[in-house]
Amino acid sequence: MSTHGIAWFPQYINYDSLRTLRDDWHTNCIRLAMYTAEYGGYCAGGDKEQLKQLVKDGVSYATELGMYVIVDWHILSDGNPNSHKKEAKAFFREMSREFKGYNNVIYEICNEPNNGTSWKEIKSYAKSVISTIRKNDKKAVIVVGTPTWSQDVDQAAADPIKGENLMYALHFYAATHKADLRNKMTAAINKGLPVFVTEYGICDASGNGAIDKEEANRWVQTMDEYGVSYIAWNLSNKQESSSIIKSSCSKVSGFKKSDLSDEGKWLYSMLRKKAGLTK
């Protein structure tokens, strides 16, 4: 499960919220989405110390609960990760020093490069940030975003980064992205590229359109077949179809089925079914 922007929805970063996801939803990984350029973002006038503390708290709760946790440098409107490379290196230097020796922390170093940013530019940024992390942590899994909002895994497969424990992000929204993108993913995997779906939704790419459960089920089937991990967007009560909690619900843990959106109900049912539970 991915949070929404932690600057906007900090209330979900708490022990009971993560415990609900683990025990009730059978979720084993939480992604902490820290926006960089949006309002209140890390590189856009946001409270850097507060945001870093939220990340550290989230990692602490996840670790205590035996869950994986993704530290997500959530670029979006900044398009090219090189725009804030200096800040990214400083952030990941501090985080990798803090979490050195943890075996459950995953670093996602550029959420969704876009606006024509090339794989060459992403690769150059990634190599620099990877070497910064590796000075403190030789083994942590590092996930690299791919061009066109983390869809062009074929480009990464044609020219991967040298190194160990590196993975590449693919993001999809089931009502927009269908067989073509699935085929791109499976072709990259067949070429030997380690793919991690670090964000997906069952609505359209806006995050707030109609949902497509049939297409979502096809994605899950393919990801399971290829052993791909997947993280759902998003844990919040924002009034949009990709949020799992209804906007009328202010609870931050112990969610009942009646508190969930349509996507939330689909996700709850799908994850519990995978855990061998039918209700």
BAMAR-309947 format. One record per residue (C-alpha): residue in one letter; residue number from 1; z negated, y negated, x. Coordinates in nm, 3 decimals. Each point is the difference from the previous one (the first is absolute). Layout:
 r   k      pz      py      px
 A NUM       Z       Y       X
...
// end
This chain:
 r   k      pz      py      px
 M   1   0.000   0.000   0.000
 S   2   0.081  -0.351   0.123
 T   3  -0.205  -0.303  -0.086
 H   4   0.177  -0.314  -0.116
 G   5  -0.045  -0.297   0.236
 I   6  -0.359   0.016   0.117
 A   7  -0.019  -0.382   0.007
 W   8   0.061  -0.006  -0.377
 F   9  -0.179   0.319  -0.110
 P  10  -0.287   0.043   0.248
 Q  11  -0.226   0.145  -0.272
 Y  12   0.165   0.344   0.028
 I  13  -0.104   0.039   0.364
 N  14  -0.331   0.169  -0.075
 Y  15  -0.149   0.344   0.056
 D  16  -0.013   0.102  -0.368
 S  17   0.363  -0.099  -0.059
 L  18   0.118   0.222   0.286
 R  19  -0.235   0.279  -0.106
 T  20   0.151  -0.010  -0.352
 L  21   0.348   0.032   0.152
 R  22  -0.112   0.290   0.218
 D  23  -0.207   0.196  -0.251
 D  24   0.178  -0.071  -0.328
 W  25   0.359  -0.067   0.106
 H  26   0.000   0.237   0.301
 T  27   0.137  -0.274   0.223
 N  28  -0.047   0.060   0.373
 C  29   0.136  -0.328   0.140
 I  30  -0.051  -0.370  -0.072
 R  31   0.241  -0.267   0.125
 L  32  -0.150  -0.343   0.061
 A  33   0.281  -0.250  -0.068
 M  34  -0.062  -0.326   0.188
 Y  35   0.276  -0.251  -0.076
 T  36   0.105  -0.219   0.290
 A  37   0.208  -0.289  -0.140
 E  38  -0.078  -0.023  -0.371
 Y  39  -0.262  -0.238  -0.145
 G  40  -0.333   0.081   0.164
 G  41   0.175   0.231   0.246
 Y  42  -0.121   0.063   0.353
 C  43   0.265  -0.228   0.157
 A  44   0.020  -0.246  -0.290
 G  45  -0.338  -0.170   0.000
 G  46  -0.201   0.298  -0.122
 D  47  -0.356   0.060   0.121
 K  48   0.075   0.222   0.301
 E  49  -0.361   0.102   0.057
 Q  50  -0.052   0.094  -0.366
 L  51   0.327   0.198  -0.006
 K  52  -0.091   0.186   0.320
 Q  53  -0.343   0.079  -0.146
 L  54   0.161   0.140  -0.317
 V  55   0.218   0.226   0.216
 K  56  -0.301   0.112   0.204
 D  57  -0.201   0.065  -0.319
 G  58   0.288   0.198  -0.151
 V  59   0.031   0.213   0.315
 S  60  -0.376   0.056   0.003
 Y  61  -0.011   0.118  -0.365
 A  62   0.306   0.222   0.042
 T  63  -0.144   0.156   0.316
 E  64  -0.334   0.066  -0.169
 L  65   0.188   0.169  -0.286
 G  66   0.216   0.212   0.232
 M  67   0.322  -0.178  -0.099
 Y  68   0.295  -0.123   0.201
 V  69   0.048  -0.378   0.004
 I  70   0.309  -0.208   0.074
 V  71  -0.042  -0.347   0.152
 D  72   0.308  -0.173  -0.142
 W  73   0.143  -0.320   0.157
 H  74   0.173  -0.091  -0.325
 I  75   0.297  -0.218   0.090
 L  76   0.218  -0.092  -0.297
 S  77   0.122  -0.360  -0.042
 D  78  -0.013  -0.037   0.379
 G  79   0.290   0.250   0.013
 N  80   0.018   0.043   0.377
 P  81  -0.318   0.141   0.162
 N  82   0.075  -0.197   0.317
 S  83  -0.093  -0.320  -0.192
 H  84  -0.367   0.083   0.052
 K  85   0.016   0.241   0.293
 K  86  -0.268  -0.183   0.196
 E  87  -0.247   0.016  -0.291
 A  88   0.092   0.365  -0.065
 K  89  -0.072   0.097   0.361
 A  90  -0.335  -0.180  -0.005
 F  91  -0.094   0.163  -0.333
 F  92   0.096   0.353   0.107
 R  93  -0.164  -0.049   0.341
 E  94  -0.329  -0.073  -0.178
 M  95   0.038   0.276  -0.262
 S  96   0.102   0.271   0.249
 R  97  -0.297  -0.093   0.219
 E  98  -0.232   0.013  -0.302
 F  99   0.131   0.336  -0.125
 K 100   0.064   0.168   0.333
 G 101  -0.097   0.365  -0.030
 Y 102   0.035   0.012  -0.380
 N 103   0.232   0.285  -0.101
 N 104   0.069  -0.128  -0.355
 V 105   0.138  -0.351   0.065
 I 106   0.376  -0.057  -0.029
 Y 107   0.166  -0.329   0.099
 E 108   0.291  -0.129  -0.209
 I 109   0.134  -0.283   0.213
 C 110   0.266  -0.165  -0.222
 N 111   0.003   0.076  -0.372
 E 112   0.351  -0.097  -0.115
 P 113   0.237  -0.174   0.241
 N 114   0.272  -0.169  -0.207
 N 115   0.241  -0.294  -0.027
 G 116   0.250   0.151   0.240
 T 117  -0.248   0.089   0.275
 S 118   0.171   0.262   0.218
 W 119  -0.141   0.327   0.127
 K 120   0.047  -0.137   0.355
 E 121  -0.234  -0.292  -0.081
 I 122  -0.254   0.227  -0.170
 K 123   0.013   0.243   0.291
 S 124  -0.065  -0.276   0.252
 Y 125  -0.303  -0.120  -0.202
 A 126  -0.127   0.355  -0.053
 K 127   0.014   0.092   0.369
 S 128  -0.209  -0.304   0.086
 V 129  -0.265   0.067  -0.271
 I 130  -0.006   0.376   0.072
 S 131  -0.074  -0.063   0.369
 T 132  -0.283  -0.237  -0.103
 I 133  -0.157   0.270  -0.220
 R 134   0.054   0.273   0.261
 K 135  -0.208  -0.190   0.256
 N 136  -0.301   0.076  -0.221
 D 137   0.108   0.308  -0.196
 K 138   0.239   0.252   0.151
 K 139   0.025   0.226  -0.305
 A 140  -0.022  -0.196  -0.327
 V 141   0.296   0.044  -0.234
 I 142   0.204  -0.321  -0.014
 V 143   0.246  -0.062  -0.286
 V 144   0.299  -0.226   0.064
 G 145   0.177  -0.177  -0.288
 T 146   0.379   0.028  -0.031
 P 147   0.271  -0.250  -0.103
 T 148   0.067  -0.110  -0.361
 W 149  -0.359   0.019  -0.130
 S 150  -0.062   0.328   0.185
 Q 151   0.295   0.193  -0.139
 D 152   0.239   0.037   0.295
 V 153  -0.163   0.300   0.167
 D 154   0.351   0.113   0.100
 Q 155   0.014  -0.284   0.254
 A 156  -0.332   0.105   0.151
 A 157   0.117   0.364   0.009
 A 158   0.309  -0.106   0.197
 D 159  -0.209  -0.191   0.257
 P 160  -0.370   0.097  -0.015
 I 161  -0.275  -0.147   0.215
 K 162  -0.115   0.216   0.290
 G 163  -0.363   0.104  -0.026
 E 164  -0.241   0.236  -0.169
 N 165  -0.167  -0.019  -0.340
 L 166   0.251  -0.252  -0.135
 M 167   0.122   0.012  -0.359
 Y 168   0.242  -0.210  -0.204
 A 169  -0.056  -0.157  -0.342
 L 170   0.213   0.058  -0.306
 H 171  -0.088  -0.187  -0.320
 F 172   0.140   0.063  -0.346
 Y 173  -0.042  -0.111  -0.360
 A 174   0.119   0.281  -0.225
 A 175   0.173  -0.206  -0.271
 T 176   0.217  -0.169   0.267
 H 177   0.030   0.247   0.289
 K 178   0.144   0.337  -0.089
 A 179   0.202   0.286   0.153
 D 180   0.179  -0.219   0.259
 L 181  -0.324  -0.105   0.166
 R 182  -0.147   0.350  -0.028
 N 183   0.308   0.136   0.178
 K 184  -0.040  -0.264   0.272
 M 185  -0.361   0.112   0.045
 T 186   0.075   0.372   0.018
 A 187   0.292  -0.057   0.242
 A 188  -0.232  -0.197   0.233
 I 189  -0.264   0.275  -0.019
 N 190   0.265   0.264   0.073
 K 191   0.089  -0.201   0.312
 G 192  -0.362   0.033   0.112
 L 193  -0.139  -0.338  -0.113
 P 194  -0.366   0.012  -0.116
 V 195   0.002  -0.191  -0.331
 F 196  -0.308  -0.128  -0.187
 V 197   0.039  -0.152  -0.348
 T 198  -0.273  -0.259   0.049
 E 199   0.081  -0.173  -0.329
 Y 200   0.162   0.102  -0.328
 G 201  -0.016  -0.079  -0.368
 I 202   0.147   0.153  -0.311
 C 203   0.129  -0.331  -0.140
 D 204   0.289  -0.211   0.134
 A 205   0.004  -0.176   0.336
 S 206  -0.150  -0.321  -0.142
 G 207  -0.326   0.190  -0.048
 N 208  -0.003  -0.111  -0.360
 G 209   0.282   0.163  -0.196
 A 210   0.049   0.307  -0.214
 I 211  -0.126   0.328   0.141
 D 212   0.210   0.310   0.059
 K 213  -0.219   0.310  -0.002
 E 214   0.290   0.246   0.029
 E 215   0.131  -0.163   0.317
 A 216  -0.356  -0.026   0.134
 N 217  -0.045   0.374  -0.053
 R 218   0.325   0.067   0.191
 W 219  -0.131  -0.206   0.290
 V 220  -0.331   0.189   0.004
 Q 221   0.183   0.333  -0.006
 T 222   0.220  -0.101   0.296
 M 223  -0.290  -0.147   0.200
 D 224  -0.204   0.315  -0.054
 E 225   0.295   0.217   0.100
 Y 226   0.037  -0.192   0.328
 G 227  -0.372  -0.037   0.070
 V 228   0.006  -0.379  -0.031
 S 229  -0.326  -0.187  -0.066
 Y 230   0.008  -0.270  -0.267
 I 231  -0.215  -0.298  -0.092
 A 232   0.010  -0.159  -0.346
 W 233   0.012  -0.377  -0.061
 N 234  -0.250  -0.136  -0.118
 L 235  -0.374   0.000  -0.061
 S 236  -0.057  -0.316  -0.204
 N 237  -0.016  -0.132  -0.355
 K 238   0.278  -0.253   0.055
 Q 239   0.211  -0.036  -0.312
 E 240   0.304   0.189   0.127
 S 241   0.128   0.351  -0.058
 S 242  -0.062   0.119   0.358
 S 243  -0.376  -0.060  -0.030
 I 244  -0.191   0.315  -0.091
 I 245  -0.275  -0.178  -0.194
 K 246   0.046  -0.195  -0.324
 S 247  -0.039  -0.377   0.040
 S 248  -0.273   0.010  -0.266
 C 249  -0.216   0.231   0.215
 S 250  -0.234  -0.168   0.248
 K 251  -0.157   0.322   0.132
 V 252   0.034   0.060   0.373
 S 253  -0.096   0.370  -0.006
 G 254  -0.058   0.285  -0.245
 F 255   0.324  -0.067  -0.187
 K 256   0.050   0.189  -0.327
 K 257   0.346   0.107  -0.116
 S 258  -0.010  -0.276  -0.264
 D 259  -0.038  -0.257   0.282
 L 260   0.333   0.100   0.155
 S 261   0.351  -0.141  -0.033
 D 262   0.296   0.229  -0.069
 E 263   0.061   0.034   0.376
 G 264  -0.371   0.064   0.051
 K 265   0.002   0.281  -0.258
 W 266   0.310   0.158   0.155
 L 267  -0.152  -0.018   0.349
 Y 268  -0.340   0.132  -0.109
 S 269   0.161   0.296  -0.174
 M 270   0.242   0.075   0.287
 L 271  -0.268  -0.007   0.271
 R 272  -0.246   0.210  -0.198
 K 273   0.271   0.253  -0.079
 K 274   0.069   0.031   0.374
 A 275  -0.371   0.066   0.050
 G 276   0.024   0.288  -0.249
 L 277  -0.166  -0.189  -0.286
 T 278   0.168  -0.027  -0.338
 K 279  -0.198  -0.280  -0.164
// end
